[in-house]
Each structure stands twice: as C-alpha cells, then as structure tokens.
Amino acid sequence: MNDQPAVIRCHVVAENAQALREFLYETQPDVGCRAIAHRTPAGVELDLYFRQDQLVQARASTSASLVDITEVENITENWRTRQAEVGSGDRFADRDAVPHGLGRKD
C-alpha cells in the first residue's frame, strides 16, 4: 500500500452549481457514498476524494479556476495511523475476559 498515492479529502467550493458540475465532469473525483452539495453564502460546497496524483491534475484542470479546493485530511495517513493501533493477537482468547480498548500487540 505504501507505493500507492495517498487519498486526500478535499472541500470544494464553487460559485454556483454549474461551475461545480463542470469541475466534477472534468476531474472525475470520488464523491463518496452520499455526495450532497450544500448551498452556503460562499457558494455550493462539496467534499471530494482525490488520489494525490489526481489532485495535482485537478488543480491544473481548466475548470479549476471555477472552484476553491481546500485539502482537509490525508485519508491514507489517518488509516495507517489507526491500523497501527490495532493489536494482532486474539483479544477474545480468554473466554472469561471482557475485551477492552483496541487490543494488545503480542
């Protein structure tokens, strides 16, 4: 997994829905399970997911001038950090013990 580009969650704001549509059509990002654009005083906002290489291409796209892209978090790095917290042992090995926490690494 280390050789794969990181996945970045981005917050994208466009002046109007048409500008957001143009950006989405051109860049083809992952919109997640339930993409819901919200109208705010700043415009139309949506969270999108890009691989690092896709984000570079999206920022260079012709429709990038229609939107403001803000990187929110590195999803891949967060996943790796959380995965490192998980133990490799069987936390249910002792039938009388009540499991607590994320487990113990053996």
PyMOL commands that set and color helices and strands:
alter all, ss='L'
color gray80, all
select helices_A, chain A and resi 17-27+52-60+62-66+75-85
alter helices_A, ss='H'
color red, helices_A
select strands_A, chain A and resi 7-14+38-40+43-51+67-74
alter strands_A, ss='S'
color yellow, strands_A
deselect
rebuild
show_as cartoon
